[in-house]
């Protein structure tokens, strides 16, 4: 059994990570760190965990932990690590964007590996430090990796993606509270979203050249999930496209290629990404759907942990979703 510490577990992502960790057969939750809730029962914040976890939030960090998950706001993970010294053997998985880009991956003698298993599996298995991808970045990259691998992203890629309310975090803002989101739809950060950097870095590395991406993110009036529509030029037919995608993902337990059109509820509460392909004239439309809190965050973090520990990739992640 490996001991786990979670830094910043009072939010949506941290809460999902808690739920997965306490049900993982090879993990023991040791401490849950919070500067705002020390001494408070974890189940007071995450009420569904009543009777499942007896721990209280603490403001003390145990540095001899086996595995450390960082669920902090963007820019805060590096600050936290600068003020705490962990063992070289401690596995650190960061769910922020602090270490995702190549230029940011070296920190305090550690090299953070970009944790997208479908493309970096071998490197993840050899690492002790993981930079978990962003939620939009996960869904978009999984939609485009097979094309990039075959050097077929030679034209502008148009992407429209809608995320649920939990993508904005647990702290309310003018555009995240119920009365604003309900029966509403809006875009934000058009063509400049912070996940573009990691998306472009992966695709450019695969192709050996720059890709041209136009990405329009949207806020949806639902709780969780991301629905992505990407389209670009493709010179083959639809059967060619399906063969390409099915071959690329044939060994991947959490990325499925569907012949049927998709709707978001298919993947909610799961670590799955579903993909669907549609051809119109010379344009290939790739639909990708994920749960932003699981495959887009906490579930993928556990998937990465399983890989680097040499465990079954789906250990603790056989989550069952409901479409109703």
C-alpha positions in Angstrom: 0.0 0.0 0.0 1.2 3.5 -0.8 0.5 6.5 1.3 -1.1 9.6 -0.4 -1.2 13.2 0.5 -3.5 15.7 -1.3 -2.8 19.4 -1.3 -5.9 21.5 -1.9 -8.7 19.0 -1.8 -11.6 21.3 -0.9 -12.5 22.0 -4.6 -14.2 20.0 -7.3 -11.1 18.4 -8.7 -9.7 17.6 -5.2 -13.0 16.2 -4.2 -13.1 13.8 -7.1 -9.5 12.8 -6.4 -10.4 12.0 -2.8 -13.3 9.8 -4.0 -11.0 7.8 -6.3 -8.1 7.5 -3.9 -10.2 6.1 -1.0 -11.6 3.5 -3.3 -8.3 2.5 -4.9 -7.1 -0.9 -3.7 -3.4 0.0 -3.4 -3.6 3.5 -1.9 -4.1 4.8 1.6 -5.1 8.4 2.1 -2.7 9.8 4.7 -3.5 13.5 4.9 -5.6 16.2 3.2 -4.0 19.6 3.3 -6.0 22.9 3.4 -5.0 26.3 4.8 -8.7 27.4 5.0 -10.2 24.3 6.6 -7.7 22.8 9.2 -9.4 20.7 11.8 -12.6 20.4 9.8 -13.9 16.9 8.9 -13.4 16.2 5.2 -17.0 14.9 5.1 -18.2 18.4 6.1 -17.0 19.8 2.9 -17.6 16.7 0.7 -20.8 15.6 2.4 -21.2 12.4 0.2 -18.1 11.0 1.9 -19.8 10.8 5.3 -18.9 7.4 6.8 -16.2 6.8 4.1 -13.4 8.9 5.3 -12.7 10.0 8.9 -9.8 12.3 8.2 -9.8 16.0 9.0 -8.2 18.7 6.8 -4.8 19.7 8.2 -2.4 22.6 7.7 0.6 20.4 8.3 2.4 18.7 5.5 4.0 15.3 5.8 7.1 15.3 3.6 7.8 11.6 3.9 4.7 10.7 1.9 4.9 8.1 -1.0 2.6 10.1 -3.4 1.7 13.7 -3.4 -1.1 15.2 -5.5 -1.2 19.0 -6.0 -4.7 20.3 -6.7 -3.8 24.0 -6.4 -4.7 27.0 -8.5 -2.6 27.7 -11.5 0.7 29.2 -10.5 0.5 28.0 -6.9 2.2 24.5 -7.2 5.7 25.9 -7.8 5.3 28.3 -4.8 4.1 25.4 -2.6 7.0 23.1 -3.6 9.5 25.9 -3.0 8.4 26.0 0.7 8.4 22.3 1.3 11.1 19.7 0.8 10.0 16.2 -0.2 11.9 13.0 -0.5 13.5 12.3 -3.9 11.4 9.1 -3.9 8.1 10.9 -3.5 6.0 10.8 -6.6 4.5 14.2 -7.3 1.6 14.7 -9.7 0.6 18.3 -10.3 -2.9 19.1 -11.7 -2.2 22.7 -12.4 -0.5 24.2 -15.4 2.8 25.1 -13.7 4.9 22.4 -15.3 3.1 21.4 -18.5 5.2 23.2 -21.0 8.7 22.0 -21.9 10.3 25.3 -20.8 8.7 24.8 -17.3 9.2 21.1 -16.8 12.5 21.3 -14.9 12.0 22.3 -11.3 14.1 21.7 -8.2 16.0 18.9 -9.8 12.8 17.2 -11.0 11.7 16.8 -14.6 7.9 16.9 -14.9 6.7 14.6 -17.7 3.6 15.8 -19.6 1.0 13.2 -18.4 -1.1 12.5 -21.5 -0.9 8.6 -21.5 -2.1 8.1 -25.0 1.1 9.7 -26.4 3.6 9.8 -23.5 3.0 6.4 -21.9 6.7 5.2 -22.0 8.0 8.4 -20.5 5.3 8.4 -17.8 6.3 4.9 -16.7 9.9 6.0 -16.0 9.0 9.2 -14.2 8.5 10.3 -10.6 7.0 13.7 -11.5 3.9 14.3 -13.7 2.3 17.4 -15.1 -1.3 16.5 -15.6 -2.8 17.9 -18.8 -5.6 20.5 -18.7 -9.2 19.4 -19.3 -9.7 21.2 -22.6 -6.2 20.1 -23.7 -7.0 16.5 -23.0 -10.2 16.4 -25.0 -8.7 18.4 -27.9 -5.5 16.5 -28.2 -7.2 13.1 -28.1 -9.3 14.3 -31.0 -6.2 15.3 -33.1 -3.4 13.0 -32.1 -4.0 10.3 -34.8 -3.9 13.0 -37.5 -0.8 14.7 -36.1 1.0 11.3 -35.9 0.4 10.9 -39.7 1.4 14.5 -40.4 -2.1 15.3 -41.7 -2.7 18.6 -39.8 -1.5 20.8 -42.7 -4.5 23.2 -42.7 -6.2 25.4 -40.1 -7.9 23.4 -37.3 -11.2 24.9 -36.1 -12.2 23.9 -32.6 -15.4 24.8 -30.7 -15.6 23.4 -27.1 -18.1 23.8 -24.4 -17.4 23.0 -20.7 -19.6 22.6 -17.7 -19.8 24.9 -14.7 -17.3 22.9 -12.6 -14.6 23.9 -15.0 -14.6 27.3 -13.4 -13.8 26.0 -10.0 -15.6 25.9 -6.7 -15.2 29.6 -5.9 -18.1 31.5 -7.5 -17.5 34.3 -10.0 -19.9 36.5 -11.9 -20.1 34.0 -14.8 -20.2 30.8 -12.8 -23.1 31.2 -10.3 -26.4 29.5 -11.1 -28.5 32.5 -12.0 -26.0 33.6 -14.7 -25.3 30.1 -16.1 -28.8 28.7 -16.1 -30.4 28.8 -19.6 -27.3 30.7 -20.8 -24.4 30.2 -23.2 -21.3 32.3 -23.8 -17.8 32.2 -25.1 -14.6 33.3 -23.3 -10.9 33.8 -24.0 -11.5 33.4 -27.8 -8.4 32.1 -29.6 -6.2 32.8 -26.5 -7.1 30.1 -24.0 -4.3 29.0 -21.7 -4.5 25.4 -22.8 -3.4 26.3 -26.3 0.3 26.2 -25.4 0.3 22.6 -24.3 -1.9 21.5 -27.2 0.3 23.2 -29.8 3.5 21.9 -28.1 2.3 18.3 -28.4 1.0 18.5 -32.0 4.0 20.5 -33.2 6.4 17.9 -31.7 4.5 15.1 -33.4 4.5 16.8 -36.8 7.8 18.5 -36.6 6.2 21.8 -37.6 3.7 24.4 -36.4 0.0 23.8 -36.4 -2.6 26.5 -37.0 -5.4 26.3 -34.4 -8.4 28.5 -33.9 -10.0 27.6 -30.6 -13.2 29.0 -29.3 -14.1 27.9 -25.7 -17.6 28.2 -24.3 -19.3 28.1 -21.0 -22.3 25.7 -20.8 -25.2 25.7 -18.5 -24.6 22.1 -17.3 -22.5 20.9 -14.3 -19.7 18.8 -15.7 -18.2 17.5 -19.0 -16.6 18.9 -22.1 -18.0 18.6 -25.6 -15.5 19.4 -28.4 -16.1 19.8 -32.1 -12.9 20.0 -34.2 -12.8 20.1 -38.0 -10.0 20.4 -40.6 -9.1 19.3 -44.1 -8.7 15.5 -44.6 -7.8 14.0 -48.0 -9.1 10.5 -47.3 -12.6 9.1 -47.0 -14.5 8.4 -43.8 -13.5 4.7 -43.7 -9.8 5.8 -43.9 -10.4 8.1 -41.0 -12.0 5.4 -38.8 -9.2 3.0 -39.6 -6.6 5.6 -38.6 -8.3 6.4 -35.3 -9.1 2.8 -34.4 -5.5 1.7 -35.1 -4.1 4.6 -33.0 -6.2 3.9 -30.0 -6.6 0.1 -30.2 -4.5 -0.5 -27.1 -5.9 2.5 -25.1 -8.4 1.5 -22.3 -9.8 5.0 -21.9 -10.2 6.3 -25.4 -12.9 4.8 -27.5 -13.9 5.4 -31.2 -17.6 5.3 -31.7 -19.5 4.9 -35.0 -22.5 6.4 -33.4 -23.0 10.1 -32.8 -22.2 11.2 -29.3 -23.9 13.0 -26.4 -22.1 14.2 -23.3 -23.8 12.0 -20.7 -22.1 9.0 -22.2 -18.8 9.8 -20.4 -20.0 11.7 -17.2 -18.6 10.1 -14.0 -16.1 8.1 -16.0 -12.4 8.3 -17.1 -13.4 7.7 -20.7 -12.9 9.8 -23.8 -15.3 9.0 -26.7 -14.5 10.1 -30.2 -16.8 10.2 -33.3 -15.9 11.0 -36.9 -17.9 12.7 -39.6 -16.9 13.7 -43.2 -18.4 16.6 -45.1 -16.8 17.3 -48.5 -13.0 17.7 -47.7 -13.6 18.4 -44.0 -13.2 15.8 -41.2 -15.3 16.6 -38.1 -14.0 15.0 -34.9 -16.2 15.0 -31.8 -14.6 14.3 -28.5 -16.3 14.1 -25.1 -14.8 13.8 -21.6 -15.8 14.4 -18.0 -13.6 17.5 -17.2 -13.2 16.4 -13.5 -12.1 12.8 -14.2 -10.5 12.2 -17.5 -9.8 15.9 -17.6 -8.2 16.0 -14.2 -8.4 13.5 -11.2 -9.0 10.3 -13.1 -6.2 11.0 -15.5 -3.9 11.7 -12.5 -4.7 8.3 -11.1 -4.2 6.8 -14.6 -0.7 8.3 -14.7 0.0 7.0 -11.2 -1.0 3.5 -12.2 1.3 3.6 -15.2 4.4 4.8 -13.3 3.8 2.4 -10.5 3.6 -0.5 -13.0 0.0 -1.3 -11.9 -2.9 -2.0 -14.3 -3.7 1.2 -16.1 -7.4 1.0 -15.1 -6.9 0.1 -11.5 -9.4 2.0 -9.3 -10.8 3.7 -12.4 -13.5 1.2 -13.4 -16.1 3.8 -12.8 -19.6 3.2 -14.0 -21.4 6.1 -15.6 -25.2 6.5 -16.1 -26.7 8.2 -19.1 -29.9 9.2 -17.1 
